[in-house]
């Protein structure tokens, strides 16, 4: 589904940042846009910055379910700073909080959490209802291999050294013969 991203520019609160940018809304079913001004109130301006496709995958239904059952269902807008005419490039829109977390971990991208409109919530909810399958929990069994075998003092007995002061007497006798 095509989803438009609305970015709001407000005056910065410090002398180092002239403007503060924030993703404030998404527009489900929006047409193409390239930083079209939507609203202006004094120094505050809202732009329809870009329209990206929101794609849902059957393998990600657990993440979507987690996202839509949260206290505030949200979509995540992934943006990247640019040096061109516009300050940001909208890279991705996702309904998966797990995928958004992956983009946060890189530290290179800006991830904004935006409230999910009711129509989009119904669309994602319908997809989850249709394709989600609960996975049965399978307890992992412990290996029966013994790893606490014989150890001759401190250090690795496979490495022979002549000046190992921590070697056990039995190991030292073995080295002398």
N, C-alpha and C positions, 0 to 999 in steps of 0.2 A: 504494500500500500504506500503511495507517495505521502510523505509527511513533511510539512514545512516547519522551519525553525524560526522562532521570533527571538531576536537578541535585543536587549535594552542597553543603551548607553547612557550613563549618568555621570555627572561631574565627579572627579576623583576626590577623595577625602584627605589626601596627603599632597605635599608639593611635588613628590616624585612621580605620581600617577595622575596624568591629566584627566583620563577617563577611566571609569569602571564599567566593565562589560559583564552581562549575565544573560543566560538563556532563561526566558521567563515563560514561554508557552510553545506548544506545538499545534500545527494545523493539519489534522487528518484530511487526506484527499486534496491537498493544495496543489496548485499548478506550479510550473517552474518559476523561480525567482532568483534574482541576483542583487541582493542588498536593496530591495525596494523599501522606501520609507513608508511606514504604516501610520505612525502617530507621532506628534511632536507637542510637548508641553514644556515650554521654556527651554532649558538645557537638556531635558530628558527626551530621548528619541528612541523609538522602537522600529526595528528593521525586520522585514521578512528576508533573512539572510540567505537561506538556501532551502531547497527541497530535496530530500533524500528518500530512498526507498526503505521502508521498514519490512524486513523479511523475517518470517518465522520458520523455524525448523522443528521437525518432530523429535529430534534427539535432545532438544533444549526445553521440552515442556516442563520439566521439574523447575528450572530456573524461572520460567514465565509464571508458573503457579506461585512460586515464592514471591515474585514481584507483584502480582495482582492481589494477593491476600495480605500484603503489608498494610500497615495502618494508613499510609498514603500511597496508593498505587502510582507508579511513576514510570516514565521512559527516561532513557539516558542519552544525552547528546554529547558526542565526542568531538572536540574541536582541537585544531592545531594552529598555533600562532604563525602568521605569515608576515613577510616584509613588503608585500605589494600594496595596492590601493586600499584593501580591506584588512582589518587587523586579524581576522580569523578565517580559517577554512573549516567548514563543517564536514567532518570525515565520515561520521556514522551516526545513525539513530538505532538504538536497540531497546528491547523490552526486557532483556536479560540482565539482572543485577550481577550475575557471575561474569558475563562478558565485560560489563562496565568496570568491574573490579580489576580484570586483566589489563585494561587500558590505564587504569589508575596506577598499577604497579610499575609501569614503564617510566613514569615521571615525565615523559615528553609531551603527553597530551593533557588537555583540560577536559574533565568529565563533569557535566552539569546534570543534576537530577531535576526533572521537570514533571509536575503533576500530569497524570494521564487523563485526558478528557473522557467523558462517559462513553462516547461512541467507540473510541479506540479500546477502552477497557472491555466493552462488550465483544468487540472483534477478537481480542487476544483471549478473553475468557472462553469464547466459542471454540477457538482453535485448541485450547488446552483441554476442554471438555471432550472434544472429538478425538484427540490423538494421545492424551496422556495415559500411560500405563504405569501403575505402581510397581516398583522393583522389589522383589522379595529379599529381605535381609538374610544373608548367609554368613554365619559366624565362621571366621577363619580358624583353622586348626593349627596348633603348634607343631613344629617339626619335631620328630623324635630323635634327631641326630644329637649326639653328645659332643659338645664343644669344650667341655671342662676336663679334658684329658690330663695326662701327666705333664707337670711342668717342673723343670729342674731349676729352681731359684728364679731370680729376676733376670729378664732378658730372653732372647730367642735362642733356644739350644741348637738351632740349625746353623747359626752363625758362629763360627769358631774364632775366638780371639784369645791371645795368650795372656792378656792382662785384664781379664774380667774379674774384678774384685767381688762382684755380686754372685758369681757362679757357685752352685752348690758343690760340696766336696765330691759327690759322686760324679758330677760332670767334669770336675777338674781331673779326677783319676782317669776318666775316659780319654781326656785329651793328652795325658802324659803317655799313654800306652800306644 
